[in-house]
Amino acid sequence: MTEVEQREGAEAVPRRSPLRKLLRFGFLAVALGFGAYFVIKQWDAVVAGFAELSWTALAGSLLAVIAALLGAMLTWRTLLADLGSPLPLRAGAKVFFVGQLGKYIPGALWPVLAQMEMGRELGVPRSRSAAAFFLMMPVQLATGLLVTVVTLGWDRYGWLLLFIPLLLVLLEPKVINTVIGYALRRLKREPLDRPLTRRGMLTAFAWALAGWACYGAHLYFIAPQGGPLFAIGAFALSWCLGIMTFVVPAGAGVRELAMVTALAPHLDSGAAIAVALSSRIVIVAGDLICAGLAGIAARRDSV
C-alpha cells in the first residue's frame, strides 16, 4: 500500500470523541430498555400475537423482504452507474449487501466505509461510492414519505408533504452535482468524472418505489388486517421515522415503536408488538441471506 493510500485510509476512519460514543450507546440502551419494558409489560398479549403468526406467513414475508432488498440494491447500483461506475449485477450485489451489514453497528458510517473499500477493489473511486451511498438515503426517504401520504391518507399524514419539496429540491441533479463538487473540493479530492443525470435519478426512484411495494407485501403477510395498501404505508412510515433516528443502528426500537403505532387502528398492542418484532427478525434474516448469497455468487465469478 502506497503512502497516499495509507493517508486516504486513515482519513476514511471515523473519529469520534469518547463522549459522542457514550451518547450513542446510551441512546441505544435507553431505546432498547424502554422497548424491552413495553414488551414485558404486554407479554401475554405478545405471546398470543406470535401464536397467530404462521410459518407460511413468515416464509412469504421473508421472500418479500429479499425482493425489497434487491430493489434497494438496484437503486444504489443505478446511482453508482449514473455517476460513472457501472458494476456487474453479482459484483454490485456483493458490495451492497455485505456493506449493508455495517448498519447494525452503532454509527452511521460503517456501511459506506465497507462499500468504499470493496468498491475500490473493483475500480470504483471512493468518492463515487460515498456519493452513491449518501444519495440513496434521500431517494428512499423521499419515496417513502410520498408512499406514506398516498397509502395512509392525506388527513392523518398530509403534514409529511412539507418534507417532500425540500427532498425533491435536494434531489435535483443540478443541485446534487453542485453539492458533491463543493464537498469534494473541500476534501481536496478529484471531482466526479460524470455528473448525475435526471434519467438516472428517475430510474433510481422507480426501483425505490418497487422496493416499498415489496416491503409492504412483507408486512401484509404477517399483518393482513389493514389490506395491502395500508401495509405498504405502515412500513414506509415506520422505516422513515426509524432512519431519521440515525444515532441508533438500523433504527432499532424507533422503527418498532412507529410500526406499533401505525398498526393501532387494526391490531391490539400485543399483536402489533409481535408483528413489529417479527418484521425486524425477518429483515435481519433477509440481510444475512442476501449478503451470504451475494458473497457466494461473486466468489464463483472470482470477484
N, C-alpha and C positions, 0 to 999 in steps of 0.2 A: 504494500500500500504506500502510495506516494505521500509526501508531506502535505500536499494540497488536499488529498482525500482524507487524511487524518484530521486536518483542521476542519473540513466540512463536516466530518462525522461528529467531531466534538461539538460543533455549533448546533448540530441537529438534536443533541441530547437535551431534554427539557431540564431546566434548572429551577428548582422550586425551594423556597425557604422552608425550614422545619415547621414554622408556624402555619404556612399555607398547607403543607401536607397534613398537619394536625387538624386543621379546619375541615379539609376534605374528608378525612377518615371519621372525624367527629360527626359531620353532617350525615355521612353514610350510616354510622352506628345509630344515630338518633332516628333516622328514617326507617331503618330495618327494625329498630326496637319498638317504635310505635306500631309498625306493621305486624310484628310478632304478637304484641299485646292485643291488637284488634282481632287477630286470628284466634288466639287462645280464648278471648272473651266470647267469641261466637263458635267455639269449637264444635259443639254438637251439630249446629246448623251447617258448618263447613263440611263435616264428615258426611252428613246427609246429602249435601250438594255433590260431593265427589262420588257418592254411591249412584247418583243418577247419570253419571257420565259412562258411556260405553267405550270399550276398546275400539270398536268400529269407528265411533265418532272421533276418538283421539288419533286413530290412524289416518282418517281423512283430513283431519286438521293438520297433521304433520306434513302430508303431501302438499297441502295448500301453502304451508309455510315455506317449503322448499321451492315451490313455484314463485312465491313472493320474493324470496331471497335471490332467485335467479333474475327477477325483474330489477332488483336493486343493483345487482352486478352489471346488468346490461345498461342501466342508467349511467353508472360510473364509467363503464367501458366506452360508451358513446361520447361522453365528455372528454375522456382521455384521447380518443381517436380524433375528435374535432380539434383538439389542441396540438395534434401532430404526432401522436404515438399510438397508432392502431396496434392492438395486440391480438394474437390468435385467441379463439374462444377458451381453450383449455388453459393456456398460459395466463390469460386475464382472470379466469376463474380462480386459479391458484393464488395470484397476487391479492385479489379482492377478498376471497373467503378466509384465507389464512390470516391476512392482515386484520380482518374484522374481529377476530377473536380478541384483539387488544382492547376492544371496547369494554370488556369485563374487568379490566384493570383500572383502579382509580386514576383519573387523569384523562384528559381529552386527546392527548397527542399520540398515544401508543399505536392506534390503528394507522395513522398517517405515517408514522415513522417506519412501521413494518412494511407498509406498501411502498414507501420511498426506497427502502433498501432492496426489497425483492424486485421492484421495477427497475432499479439501476442495473441489476444483473441481466435484464432483458433489453438494456439500451434506452430506458426511459429516464430522462433527466429528473433529478429530484424535484426541481421547481415545478415541472409539469405534473408529476404525481401529486404534489401538495395542492396544486391548483384544482385538479380534478376532484380530490377528496373534499376540499372546502367548498367547492361549487355544488357538490352532490347534496350537501345538507340543506341549503336553502331551496333547492329544487324539490326535495322531498317535503320540506316544511310547507312551501307554498301550495303544492298539490294536495298535501294532507289537510291543510286548513280549508281549501276550496272544497274538497270531498266532504269534510265535516259539515260545512254550511249547506251543501246541496242535499245530503242524505239525512241529516238530523233536523233540518228545518231552520228557516230564517228567523222565526220568532224567538227561539232559545239561543241560537248561536250566531245570529247575524252580526254581533259585535266583532267576531273574528275577521269579518271583511275589512276591518280597519287595518289589519296587518298585511293583507294581500297586495294593495297598491305599492306599499313600501318594498315588499319582497319582489314584486314584478319589476319595479324600477331597478332594484339591485341586480336583477337577473337579466336586464337588458345587455346584450353583448357589448355594446359600446361602453357602457358603464363598467362592466366586468373587466374588459380589456384595459381600461384606464386604471382601475384599482390594482389589478395584478401587475401592470407595468410599474406603477408607483411603488408597490411593495418590493418588487424585485430590485428596483433601483436603490431603495433604502437599505436592502440587504446586500447590496453590491453583487448581485447575481446577473447573469446574462438574461436579456429579455426573451420572452417566448418566441419561438420561431414562427408560429402560426396563431393568429387571434381566434378567439371563439366566434362561431358564426350563429346566426339566428336559426338556421336549419338544424344545426347540431343541438342547440338548446331545446327546440321544439321536439326533436326526436327523444331527447332525454326526458322531457315532460311526459311524452307518450308512454315510455317504459315505466316511469314512476306511477302513472295512473293505473297501468296494468298491475303493478305491484300492490297498490292499495286494494284493487279488486280481489286479488289472491289472499291478502291479509284478511279482508272481510270474510272470504269463504272459510278461512281458518277459524275465525271466531264463530261463524254461523254453524259450523259442525258441532261445536260444543255448547253453543247458546243460541238455538234457532228461534227462541220465543219472539224476538222483535222483527224477524224477517231478514233477508239478505242485505237490503239497503241499510237497515239500521245497524247491522253487524259491521258493515264497511265504515260507516261514520263513527261508531263507538270505538273501533280500534284506531282509526285515524286520529280521533281526538285524544285518546289516551297516549298514543305514540308521540304526538306533537307536544303535549304537555310534559311527557317524560324526557324528551330530547332537549327541551328548553332548560331542564334542570341538569346541566352538563356536569355539575360537581359530583354527581353520583354515577357509578359505572352503569351504562346501558339504561339509565333512568330507573334503577332499582327502587321499588317502593312507590315512587311517584306514579309510574305508569299503571301499577295495580290499583292504587287509590282512585285514579281518574277513571279506570275501567269499571270499578265497582260503582262509582257514582253514575257513570253513563248507563250502566245496566239496571239501575234502580227502578225505572218505570216498569220493567218486565220481570225482574228476579228479586227475591228477598236477599238480605245481606249475606246470609250464609252461602247460598247458591252462587251469588255474584263473586264472593271471595274465592270459592272453589274454581269458578271459571277463570278468574284472573290469574290464579296460581297455576292452573293447568296451561293457560296460554303462555305464561313465562317459561314453564318447563318444556313445552313443545317447541318454542322458538329457540331456546338454548340447544335442544336436541337437533333442530334443523341447522343451526350454525355449525355444530360439531360434524354433522353428517356432510354438509356441503364442503367444509374445509377438508375433511378426510377424503371424500371422493375427488375433489379438485386436485389435491396433492397427489393422489394415486394416478389420476389421468395424466397430469403434467409430467410425472416421473416416467410414465410409459413412453411419453414423447421426448424424453431426455431433456426436459426444460429445466 
